Amino acid sequence: MTRCSRRGTTGARIFLDLRGAFEAPVTGFSEDPQITRANEFAVSEVLMGEIIRPGSVPMRLAAEVIGTAPIERLDVLHGAKVVQTARPFAASDLGSRVRVIWQGAEYRGRGRETTWQGQLTLTGNRIVRFAPVNFLNPERKIVETSPGTTLAWTSVTTGNLAGIDLWLDEAWRGALALETNVVSGEVDLATLADGTVAFDGGGLGRNISVYRLPEQDWSRSLALQHVATFAGGADLPVYVRVTQSDGHQAWSSPIYLIA
């Protein structure tokens, strides 16, 4: 049996493990049977990268990650769709730290970069301090154009993310206005609880999102469990994506469920 346990990262040496288990034996393949003649075998436990014909038997997925920075989120994806998210903190841990993230690209391939020219303005509150998130180009900086209320920036994303962390004087007061050359919007901080407010900027996954994080650093490890049931039809790649607080990400290879 061939096992392929590959994963990809944006550069950080993140530990990521993904395994699947079935309550009854299912069919595994040594190669992709749609491409070449493959050996078949019975299997009840699988690793990332394997190709499985599960029939009606659900797959119990177990994922574990150990990061190089605090873990922000661990997402389970069925194809391109996020079906479950785990975080190593609770809503009660959130407070005056608010993250503003912009991400995505124009399209796939060369010339996909998006240049962001942006400004945020806080009213009814005050920014005590701020910090860049994943600003990779030293010539691109965040500028405080009005002390405690207004920040401006120029940034480039090519499918990755960048952003700003804000520490507010009062956690639940004020409004945050975001203006960029791609997309703009406004967030009422009184209603921003443990969810995410996002503004779609078109292109390839291009958007601005605003959400809260714990004020101090938190856990660098996280695990989750997930049950995937294959309904048949098109192949279903099941995989996980981890995002760290410093903006680095990692992806597992999928476990492919096929008919």
N, C-alpha and C positions, 0 to 999 in steps of 0.2 A: 504494500500500500504506500502510495506517495503522499507525504504530508508537506504542505507549503505554509510555513508560519511567518509570512512576511508582513511588515507594517511600514508605514511611511510617516515621517515627521517633517516639520519645518526647520529642523536643525537641532532641537534639544534632544537629549538622550533619555527619552521617556520610556519607562517600562510599561508594556501593554500586553495583557494576556486575554485571549478569547477562546472559550470552549463551549461545545454543545453536547447535550446528552439526550437520549431517547429512551422511553420506557420499554420499548420493544425494538428488536433489531430492524434496521432499515438498510437500504441498498446504497453502498458507496462505490465510487468509480476511481480507477487509477488515473484516468485522463478525462477530458471533456468528451462525452460520447457523441456530441453533435459535430465534433471535428474529426475524430479518429475512433477506431475500434478500441474500446477500453475494457479492462478487466473489471468484473463486478465482484463485490464481497459484502458480507453482512457486517454491520457495525452498529454499535450503540453509543459510542463516544467519538467526537470529532474535534478537530482543531481548525483554526482559521485557514482558509485557502482550499478546503475540501469541497467536493461536489457530491451531493446527497440526493437520493430520491426517497423522500420521507413518506410518501403516501398520505395517509390521514393521521400519522403519528406526530404530535407536537414536539418541537425542539425546545428544550430548556437551556437557555443561554446563560453563561456565567462570564462576566468580564471583571478584570481587575487592572487598576492603573496605579503606578507610583510615579509622580512627577518630579521635575527639577524645580518647580515653583508650586504654590498652592493651586489646587485643581478648582477651576471655575464650574465646569460642567462635564458630564459624560453622556453622550447622546447615542441611542440605538437607532439605526437607520434600516428601513426596508427599501432598498433602492435609493432614491433621492429623498424619501420622506422620513422625517424624524418621528418616531413612534413612541419613544420614551426618553426622559431626561432625568438624570440623578445629579444631585449637588451634595457636597460634604458639609453643608450648613443648613440651618433652618430659617424660617421667616423671622423668628425672634432674634436672630443674630444680625439682622439688617438694621441700618440706621442712617447716619449722615453721609455715608460714602456713596456717591452716584457715579456710574460709569456711562460715558457716551462713546459709542463705537461706530465707525464707518468701515465698510468692507465691500468686497466684490470687484468685478472687472467689467470691461465693455463687452467682451466676447471671448471665446477660446482662441488661442494661438497668439502669434506675434502682434504687437501693437495693442494688447488688451488692457494696458494700464489706464486707470482712471485718476485724474488729478483732482483733488478735493481742495477747494478754496472755501473755508468756512469761518463762521463766527457763532459763538453762543453768548446769550445775554440772560442773566439771572435777575429777576425782579422779585421784590418782597422777601428777599433773603440775602445772604452774603457768602461768597466763596472764601473759606479760611485758608485753604491751600489747594494746589492741583499738581498732578503729575502726568507725564506722557505715558501712553501705553503703546509699545511696539513701534516707536518712531525709529526707523532704521537708518534714515539719512541725516547725518549731523547738521547739514545746512538747513534742514527743515525743522522749525521750532514752533512752540506755542508761545504767543505773545499776549501778555495781559494789557489790553488796550484801555481798560477802565478798571482801577483797582477794586477787587472784590466782586465785580459784576460782569465783566465782559472779557472774553478770550477770543483770539483769532489764530488761524493756522493755515498752512498749506501742506498737503500730504499726498502721497501716491499709494494706491493699492493696485495689485495685479491679481486679485483673487484672495489675498490675505486680508488681515484686519489691522486697524490702528485706532487710537482713541485717546481719551482723556479721563482721568479719575478726578472727581471733585469731592472735597470734604467741606460740607456746608455748616454754617453757624447753627442753623436749626434744621433738623432732619426733614420735617414734614410741612414746611411752608414755602410759598413762592411758586414761580413759574419759570420754566427754562425754554427760551426761544432759540431754535437752531436754524441757521440760514447757511446754505451752501450752494454752489453752482450746480449741484446734482439734484438735491431734494431738500426741502425744509419742513419744519413742523414745530409744534409747541407741546410741552409736557407740563401738566399740573402736578407738582410734587406732592400735594396733599393726597392725591389718589394713586400715586406710584407706590405700590406695596411690594410684593415679592414677585410680580410679573415683569414683563418686558413690553415697552412701547416701541414699535418699529415703524419706520417710514420707508416705503418702497421706492428705490431709485432706478428701477428698470435694469437693463443690461443683464449680466450674469451674476445673480446673487448679490446685487448692489443695493445696499440699504444703510440707514442709520438706525441704531437701536439705543435705548436708554433703560437702565435697570440699576438696582441697588446691589451692593456687595457689603460683606462685613467690614467694619472699620479697620480691623487689624488682620494680619495674615492668618490663614487657617490651614487645614489639613492638606498634605501633599499626596494622600492616598485615598482611593475610593473604589468600591466594588458595587456591582449591581447584578440582578438576575432578571431575566426576561423570557417570556414564552412566545415563540413564533409558530404559528400554524399556517401551513402552506395550502392555499385554496386551489392550486392547480393553475393551468394556463401558462403565462409567461414565467420565465425563470425569476426567482426571488433571491437577490444577494442580501444577506443579513450581516451587518458589520457595525462597528462602533467608532465614534470620533470623540477625542478628548480635547478640551480647551483649557489652557492654563491661564492664570491671572496675568502673566506677562505677555500673553498673546500667542505663545507657541501652541501648536496643535499636533496631534498624531491621529492616524487612521489605521485600523486593523485591515488586513485582507478579509474579504467576505467569506462566509460559509454560504455556498450556493445551493439553494433548494430548487430542484428541477422536477418536471413531470415525467 
